[in-house]
């Protein structure tokens, strides 16, 4: 994961199978990167449909 110099976009590539622990770690890393990006994020994440989500039955 790499934050651009202007701190607006981030580039990342994930091609792995992750355990629950690894996914939790990745989410924590996302929050650190997001906190360093410009443009304040809303305090509540946007809600999207469950389409494409697995294990949510």
C-alpha positions as CSV (number, residue, x, y, z in Angstrom):
1,X,0.0,0.0,0.0
2,X,1.5,3.4,-1.0
3,X,0.1,6.8,-0.3
4,X,0.9,9.3,-3.1
5,X,3.1,12.4,-2.4
6,X,0.1,14.7,-2.5
7,X,-1.7,12.4,0.0
8,X,-4.9,12.2,-2.1
9,X,-4.9,8.7,-3.7
10,X,-3.4,5.5,-2.4
11,X,-2.3,2.6,-4.5
12,X,-2.7,-1.0,-3.4
13,X,-2.8,-4.5,-4.6
14,X,-4.2,-7.5,-2.8
15,X,-3.8,-10.9,-4.2
16,X,-3.9,-13.1,-1.1
17,X,-6.1,-15.3,1.0
18,X,-6.2,-13.7,4.5
19,X,-7.1,-15.2,7.9
20,X,-9.4,-13.2,10.2
21,X,-6.3,-12.0,12.1
22,X,-4.6,-10.9,8.9
23,X,-7.7,-9.1,7.7
24,X,-8.0,-7.3,11.0
25,X,-4.4,-6.2,10.7
26,X,-5.0,-5.0,7.2
27,X,-8.0,-3.0,8.3
28,X,-5.9,-1.4,11.0
29,X,-3.2,-0.5,8.4
30,X,-5.9,1.0,6.2
31,X,-7.1,3.3,9.1
32,X,-3.5,4.6,9.6
33,X,-3.1,5.3,5.9
34,X,-6.5,6.9,5.7
35,X,-5.8,9.1,8.6
36,X,-2.8,10.5,6.7
37,X,-4.7,11.3,3.5
38,X,-6.1,14.7,2.7
39,X,-9.8,15.3,2.6
40,X,-11.5,14.5,5.8
41,X,-13.5,11.3,5.9
42,X,-17.0,11.2,7.4
43,X,-17.0,9.8,10.9
44,X,-19.5,7.1,9.8
45,X,-18.5,5.0,6.9
46,X,-20.8,5.0,3.9
47,X,-23.3,2.2,3.8
48,X,-23.4,0.0,0.7
49,X,-25.4,-3.0,-0.1
50,X,-24.2,-6.5,0.9
51,X,-23.9,-7.4,-2.8
52,X,-20.6,-9.1,-3.4
53,X,-20.0,-9.8,0.3
54,X,-19.5,-13.4,1.3
55,X,-20.4,-15.0,4.5
56,X,-23.1,-12.5,5.4
57,X,-26.1,-14.8,5.0
